[in-house]
Amino acid sequence: MTKSTIVMEEVTDPEELASARGDDDRFERNSAWLQAHIPEVYSQHRGKCICVAGEELFVADTAAEVLAQARSAHPEDNGSTLLRYIPQKKMARIYADKWQVVNVR
């Protein structure tokens, strides 16, 4: 078993902080765009990977393809792109941590 080390650093460089704030702002705009268009995006692109960059939708069969499209069209959206896979079928899904699930009767 290997040990992993976690290192926390405080970032104080004004340029790096401004860049991170810009990434956060772009991500929030991309997220808001997706939320506003979810019904049509999910109904039209089942079984595909989608990416939102520059408040624009990109669709492809693989994550690598869709990221390449988005990065080509919006290189300024570095790290703030929104990537999703839309399952082929619409169904209820249960997300759980297997170690936290308890029997309820």
C-alpha positions as CSV (number, residue, x, y, z in Angstrom):
1,M,0.0,0.0,0.0
2,T,1.4,3.4,-0.9
3,K,1.1,6.5,1.1
4,S,-0.1,9.7,-0.5
5,T,0.9,13.1,0.6
6,I,-1.4,16.1,0.5
7,V,0.2,19.5,0.2
8,M,-1.8,22.6,0.7
9,E,-0.4,26.0,-0.4
10,E,-1.8,29.5,-0.1
11,V,-1.8,31.3,-3.4
12,T,-1.1,35.0,-3.1
13,D,0.1,36.0,-6.5
14,P,-2.4,38.6,-7.8
15,E,-2.0,37.4,-11.5
16,E,-2.7,33.8,-10.6
17,L,-5.7,34.8,-8.4
18,A,-7.1,36.9,-11.2
19,S,-6.7,34.1,-13.7
20,A,-8.5,31.7,-11.3
21,R,-11.3,34.1,-10.8
22,G,-11.6,34.4,-14.6
23,D,-11.8,30.6,-14.9
24,D,-14.5,30.5,-12.2
25,D,-16.5,33.2,-13.9
26,R,-16.3,31.4,-17.3
27,F,-17.3,28.1,-15.7
28,E,-20.3,29.8,-14.0
29,R,-21.5,31.3,-17.3
30,N,-21.1,27.9,-19.1
31,S,-23.0,26.2,-16.3
32,A,-25.8,28.7,-16.4
33,W,-26.0,28.3,-20.2
34,L,-26.3,24.5,-19.8
35,Q,-28.9,24.8,-17.1
36,A,-31.0,27.1,-19.3
37,H,-30.8,24.6,-22.2
38,I,-30.9,21.2,-20.4
39,P,-34.2,19.9,-21.8
40,E,-33.3,20.3,-25.5
41,V,-29.6,19.3,-25.0
42,Y,-30.4,16.1,-23.1
43,S,-33.3,15.1,-25.4
44,Q,-31.3,15.6,-28.6
45,H,-27.9,14.2,-27.6
46,R,-28.4,10.9,-25.7
47,G,-25.4,8.6,-25.8
48,K,-23.1,11.5,-26.6
49,C,-20.5,13.5,-24.8
50,I,-21.3,17.2,-24.6
51,C,-19.1,20.1,-23.7
52,V,-20.0,23.8,-23.1
53,A,-17.3,26.4,-23.7
54,G,-17.8,30.0,-24.4
55,E,-21.5,29.4,-23.7
56,E,-21.6,27.2,-26.8
57,L,-22.5,23.5,-27.1
58,F,-20.2,21.0,-28.6
59,V,-21.2,17.3,-29.2
60,A,-19.1,14.2,-30.0
61,D,-18.9,10.5,-29.4
62,T,-15.9,10.7,-27.0
63,A,-14.7,13.1,-24.4
64,A,-11.4,13.6,-26.2
65,E,-13.2,14.6,-29.4
66,V,-15.6,17.0,-27.7
67,L,-12.8,18.6,-25.7
68,A,-10.7,19.1,-28.8
69,Q,-13.7,20.9,-30.5
70,A,-14.3,23.1,-27.5
71,R,-10.6,24.0,-27.0
72,S,-10.2,24.8,-30.7
73,A,-13.1,27.1,-30.7
74,H,-12.5,28.7,-27.3
75,P,-8.9,28.4,-26.2
76,E,-9.5,31.1,-23.5
77,D,-11.9,28.7,-21.7
78,N,-8.9,26.8,-20.3
79,G,-10.1,24.6,-17.4
80,S,-13.5,26.2,-17.3
81,T,-15.2,24.0,-19.9
82,L,-18.2,21.9,-18.8
83,L,-18.0,18.2,-19.9
84,R,-20.8,15.7,-19.5
85,Y,-21.8,12.3,-20.9
86,I,-25.5,12.0,-21.5
87,P,-26.7,8.4,-20.9
88,Q,-28.4,6.6,-23.8
89,K,-31.6,6.0,-21.8
90,K,-33.4,8.2,-19.3
91,M,-33.9,6.4,-16.0
92,A,-33.7,6.8,-12.3
93,R,-30.1,6.6,-11.0
94,I,-28.9,6.0,-7.5
95,Y,-25.5,7.5,-6.5
96,A,-24.1,6.2,-3.3
97,D,-20.8,5.5,-1.6
98,K,-20.7,1.8,-1.0
99,W,-19.1,2.3,2.5
100,Q,-21.8,4.7,3.6
101,V,-24.9,2.7,2.6
102,V,-26.9,1.3,5.5
103,N,-29.8,-1.1,5.6
104,V,-33.0,0.7,6.4
105,R,-36.1,-1.3,7.5
